[in-house]
Amino acid sequence: MSLEKWVEFGWLRREPTSPDEIGSLLGVVERSLADAKVDAVSTDLRFIAAFNAALCIATMALRATGNDKGVSQDQCPMPARILARLALWPQAVR
């Protein structure tokens, strides 16, 4: 399924992004990955930090294509849907 179909279904909406927004998300990814390496915290918290980084990467991919979360978010959070559909990424950037 294409990103255009996601827009049609209301799962995404077109929204311009900026280098500052992408840079901010990248900062979250870097901090989350650094937190995931801290041995002093539990494995559970390290996993949560790593998963947060993955969610932010999915959000960055979404935002880099000029899209944002749609209005119908009751089925599944958008970053989780993006992670489930990362196979679309090569097609989305063409």
Buried (B, 14 or more C-beta within 10 A) or exposed (E): EEBEEBBEEEBBEEEEBEEEBBEEBEEBBEBBBEBBEEEEEEEEEBEBBBBBBBBBBBBBBBBBBBBBBBEEEEEEEBBBBBBEBEEBBEEBEE
